[in-house]
Amino acid sequence: MTTSDRPAEQELVVLLDPMGAPIGTAPKATVHTDSTPLHLAFSCHLLDAEGRMLVTRRALTKAAWPGVWTNACCGHPAPGEPIESAVRRRLQQELGVGVRQLELVLPDFAYRAVDASGIVEHERCPVFVGRIDGELLPAEAEVTEWQWVEPEALLTGIRATPWAFSPWLVLQAEQLPVLAGAS
């Protein structure tokens, strides 16, 4: 059997109890439904050398929140994978870029949201901020557009049109230290 003949490795997410303790795993492909269980995820915001924040527009082919503007990157750590390693892995997969000065800024962030199609996100989602290290090469299956924006402009946009942004970005925006001076 050649490598191309093997079934694709199934991506798993870590399921959590209400207190945030791991209680098992489930296939990522089947966990996001109208009754998504609480699971572990992460969000990452990126800054450039000028202090601007990266916002990305989710690909129109995404099952949940297609076409909305969001933070730089989100994902799920694999079972047993250190969360910082998962952030770095996902940044490479989604944006083709490395990151430096990665900092955990909202360790206890969690949310539950329902998109227009009925898909639920229910995540404990530690939030990181990092500095970009290289040029962006976004994956078309993940990102359809992107922009570098001043923190003040992002906060103004989120407050004026929250429906145009992912619910997790809207909730994180009021708590992020990098946006604290922008209000």
C-alpha positions as CSV (number, residue, x, y, z in Angstrom):
1,M,0.0,0.0,0.0
2,T,1.5,3.4,-1.0
3,T,1.1,6.5,1.1
4,S,-1.6,7.8,-1.3
5,D,-3.6,4.6,-0.9
6,R,-3.9,5.0,2.9
7,P,-7.0,6.5,4.3
8,A,-6.5,10.1,5.5
9,E,-5.7,10.4,9.2
10,Q,-8.8,11.3,11.1
11,E,-8.5,14.6,12.9
12,L,-9.8,14.4,16.5
13,V,-10.9,17.1,18.9
14,V,-10.6,16.9,22.7
15,L,-14.0,16.8,24.4
16,L,-14.3,18.6,27.8
17,D,-16.6,18.4,30.8
18,P,-18.3,21.6,32.0
19,M,-15.2,22.4,34.2
20,G,-12.8,22.1,31.2
21,A,-11.3,18.7,32.0
22,P,-10.7,16.3,29.0
23,I,-13.3,13.5,28.9
24,G,-12.6,11.9,25.5
25,T,-12.2,12.6,21.8
26,A,-14.4,12.8,18.8
27,P,-13.8,13.2,15.0
28,K,-13.7,16.8,14.1
29,A,-15.6,16.0,10.9
30,T,-18.6,14.9,13.0
31,V,-18.5,17.1,16.2
32,H,-19.7,20.4,14.7
33,T,-23.5,19.9,14.5
34,D,-26.6,21.5,16.0
35,S,-25.6,20.0,19.3
36,T,-21.8,20.4,19.4
37,P,-20.3,19.2,22.7
38,L,-17.9,21.4,24.6
39,H,-14.4,20.9,23.2
40,L,-11.0,22.4,23.2
41,A,-9.9,24.9,20.6
42,F,-7.8,28.0,20.4
43,S,-7.7,31.4,18.6
44,C,-4.7,33.4,17.5
45,H,-4.4,37.0,16.6
46,L,-1.3,38.2,14.7
47,L,0.4,41.6,14.7
48,D,2.8,42.9,12.1
49,A,5.8,45.1,12.7
50,E,3.6,48.3,12.6
51,G,1.3,46.9,15.3
52,R,-1.6,46.3,12.9
53,M,-3.8,43.2,13.4
54,L,-4.5,40.6,10.8
55,V,-8.2,39.9,10.0
56,T,-9.1,37.1,7.7
57,R,-12.3,36.4,5.8
58,R,-13.3,32.7,6.2
59,A,-13.6,30.8,2.9
60,L,-17.0,30.6,1.4
61,T,-16.8,26.8,1.5
62,K,-16.5,26.7,5.3
63,A,-19.4,24.8,6.9
64,A,-19.8,27.3,9.8
65,W,-19.7,31.1,9.4
66,P,-18.6,31.1,5.8
67,G,-17.5,34.5,4.5
68,V,-17.3,36.2,7.8
69,W,-14.3,38.3,9.0
70,T,-12.4,36.8,11.9
71,N,-9.1,36.7,13.7
72,A,-5.9,35.4,12.1
73,C,-6.4,31.7,12.9
74,C,-8.4,29.2,14.9
75,G,-8.1,25.5,15.4
76,H,-8.1,22.5,17.7
77,P,-5.2,20.8,19.4
78,A,-4.9,17.1,18.8
79,P,-5.2,14.8,21.8
80,G,-2.0,15.2,23.8
81,E,-0.6,18.0,21.6
82,P,0.6,21.1,23.5
83,I,-1.7,23.9,22.7
84,E,1.1,26.3,21.7
85,S,2.4,23.6,19.2
86,A,-1.2,23.4,17.8
87,V,-1.3,27.1,17.3
88,R,2.0,27.1,15.4
89,R,0.9,24.1,13.3
90,R,-2.4,25.6,12.4
91,L,-0.8,29.0,11.5
92,Q,1.4,27.1,9.0
93,Q,-1.6,25.2,7.6
94,E,-4.0,28.1,7.3
95,L,-1.6,31.0,6.6
96,G,1.7,29.5,5.6
97,V,3.5,31.6,8.1
98,G,5.5,31.2,11.3
99,V,5.0,33.2,14.5
100,R,7.2,34.7,17.1
101,Q,6.5,36.1,20.5
102,L,3.4,34.0,20.9
103,E,1.6,34.9,24.1
104,L,-1.4,33.4,25.8
105,V,-3.6,36.5,26.6
106,L,-7.0,35.0,27.5
107,P,-6.4,31.5,29.0
108,D,-10.1,31.0,30.1
109,F,-12.0,32.3,27.1
110,A,-15.0,30.1,26.2
111,Y,-18.1,30.6,24.2
112,R,-21.1,29.0,22.6
113,A,-22.6,30.4,19.3
114,V,-25.0,29.2,16.6
115,D,-24.5,30.2,13.0
116,A,-27.3,30.8,10.4
117,S,-27.3,27.2,9.3
118,G,-27.8,25.9,12.9
119,I,-24.2,24.7,13.4
120,V,-23.1,25.3,17.0
121,E,-19.6,26.2,18.1
122,H,-19.1,25.3,21.8
123,E,-15.5,25.8,22.8
124,R,-13.1,26.4,25.5
125,C,-10.8,28.5,23.4
126,P,-7.6,30.0,24.9
127,V,-6.6,33.1,22.9
128,F,-3.0,33.9,21.8
129,V,-1.4,36.9,20.3
130,G,1.8,36.6,18.2
131,R,4.0,38.5,15.8
132,I,4.1,37.4,12.2
133,D,7.4,35.8,11.1
134,G,7.4,35.8,7.2
135,E,5.0,36.5,4.4
136,L,1.4,35.3,4.4
137,L,0.5,32.4,2.0
138,P,-3.1,31.6,3.0
139,A,-4.7,28.3,2.1
140,E,-7.7,28.9,-0.2
141,A,-9.8,26.3,1.6
142,E,-9.4,28.4,4.8
143,V,-9.1,32.1,3.8
144,T,-10.7,34.0,1.0
145,E,-9.4,37.5,1.9
146,W,-7.2,39.2,4.5
147,Q,-6.3,42.7,5.7
148,W,-3.9,44.3,8.1
149,V,-5.9,46.9,10.2
150,E,-5.2,49.3,12.9
151,P,-6.6,48.0,16.2
152,E,-8.8,51.1,16.6
153,A,-10.3,50.5,13.1
154,L,-11.0,46.9,13.9
155,L,-12.7,47.7,17.2
156,T,-14.8,50.4,15.5
157,G,-15.8,47.9,12.7
158,I,-16.8,45.2,15.2
159,R,-18.9,47.6,17.2
160,A,-20.6,49.0,14.1
161,T,-21.2,45.7,12.3
162,P,-20.9,42.8,14.7
163,W,-22.8,40.6,12.3
164,A,-20.0,40.8,9.7
165,F,-17.5,39.2,12.2
166,S,-17.2,35.8,13.8
167,P,-18.9,35.6,17.2
168,W,-15.7,34.6,18.9
169,L,-13.9,37.7,17.5
170,V,-16.7,39.9,18.7
171,L,-16.5,38.4,22.2
172,Q,-12.7,38.5,22.3
173,A,-12.4,42.1,21.1
174,E,-13.7,43.6,24.3
175,Q,-11.1,41.5,26.3
176,L,-8.0,41.6,24.2
177,P,-5.1,43.6,25.7
178,V,-4.0,44.7,22.2
179,L,-7.4,46.3,21.7
180,A,-7.7,47.7,25.3
181,G,-6.1,51.0,24.3
182,A,-8.2,51.3,21.1
183,S,-11.5,51.9,22.9
